[in-house]
Amino acid sequence: MKRFLYLLCVVVFAAGLTSCNDDDEPAPPPAVVGRWDLNHIKTSGFSNSQLNNLTLDLYYLNFISSRIDIYSDNTFRENFRQEFSVGDFTGNWEFANDQLTLKYDDGDEQTYTYTKNGNLEELASEVVDYALDSTNVGKAQLIFRK
């Protein structure tokens, strides 16, 4: 009986040791978690061909800046500034196949493509309509950098 009790204790102890392994650690957060700042836009589709294929700094062009803080709990906060206006927007995000989808609390949705080249990480928006002024209308893609 003592041997059986001793053997039972050894088996329980061994089972306890094998159940504690490093595989139970949480997965690291996706690469998109962090702070992203609007860096520039890429232009296309303007009738004035000199305005196509440009990389423009929106802050110096139109006093526009944007910062997106993406949190590991699948929420985000965007701070958007244009001239004298400032707005904060919040929502939830999803990330799959290098596509980041921001779902704003007001129902809007934006999708960005994540790329990494060496130490350079970028989020590129979908191409959207953009007006430099009333006569120069074309397309632009917003590029955020971490």
N, C-alpha and C positions, 0 to 999 in steps of 0.2 A: 504494500500500500504506500509506503514511504517512497519507493522507487517510482511508482506511478505519479505521485504528487510532485516529486522532483522533476520527472520527465514533462509533466504538464506545465510546470513553471518555466522550464527551458523553452518549450515550444511557444508559449505565450510571449516570452521575452524576445525570442527570435522573430516572431511575427511583428512585434512592435517595432523592432529595428528596421525591418524591410519595408514597413509602410511609410517610413520617414525618408523620402528621397527628394532630390532637387527638381524632379519633374513637375512638382506641384507649384513652382514659382509662377507668378503671373507673367504673361507675355509683355514684352516692352511695348510702349505706346507707338502708334504709327508715326512715320516720319513727318507727317503734316502737323503734329502737335507742336505748338510754339508760336512765336510772334512773326507775322508777315507784314512787310511794308510795301506799299505800291512803289515800284521802282521806275517804270516807264510804260509807254504804250507803243505798239507796232501798228502802223497805218497801212491801209489798202483801199482800193475801190473809189478813190477820189477822181473826179473828172480832170482835175489839174494833175497830170502825171508826176509833177515834181513833188507832190505831197504823198506819193505812194512809197511804200517800203522804207519809211522813216522810223527811227526810234526816238520818241519824244519824251521829255520830262514834263509831266503834267503840272507839277508844282510851279515851275517857272513859266509855263505856257498859260495856264488858267487858274493858278493858285488852288489846285486840287491835290489833296493827299488822303490816303486811306491806310488804316492799320487794322489787321485782323488778328486777334488773339484766339488761338484754337487750343482748347483745354482737353485733357485726357478723359474727362467725364462725358465726352461727346457734345459739349456745348461750345459756343463761340460768342465773341463780342467784336463787332466792327465799329471803329470810330472813323467817320467820314467827314472831311473838311473841304469846304469850297468857299473861297473868299472869306466872308464873315460868318458863314453858317457852319455849325458843328452838329453832327447827329450821331447817336449811339444806337446800334441795332444788335439784337441778340437772336439766338436760335440754336438749333441742333445740327450736327453734321454727320455724314456717312463717308467712308473711304473704302473703295474697292477698285482693283485693277488700275491704280494710279489716277483714279478719278475722285476728286473731292467734291461733294455736293453739300452746299450750305442751304439749310432750310430755315428761313427767317420766321420769326414768330408771327409776322403779319401775313404769311402765306407765300411770299416770294421765294424763289429758288434760284441759285446760281451754281454752275458747275465749272470746276477748274481742273486742269491737267497738271499733275505733279511730275517734275523731272529733276534728276540730280546728275550733274556732270562734275565729277571730282568733289570739291567742297561747295560748289554752287548749286543751291536748291531754288527752284522756281515753281510758282503756280501761275499758269496761263489761263485766262478766262476764255469763254467762248467769244467768237468775233461778234461785235455789236455795232449798231449804227452809231456814228459819231460825227458831230459838226464842229469844225474848228471855228467857223463863223457862219453867217447866214448864206454865204455863197459857196463855201467849201464843205460839202457833206460827203462822207465816205464811211469807211469801216475802221474799227480799232479793236485791238486785243490788249487787255490789261495784263501786265506782268508784275507779280509780287515776288519779293525775295525775302528769304529768312535771314 
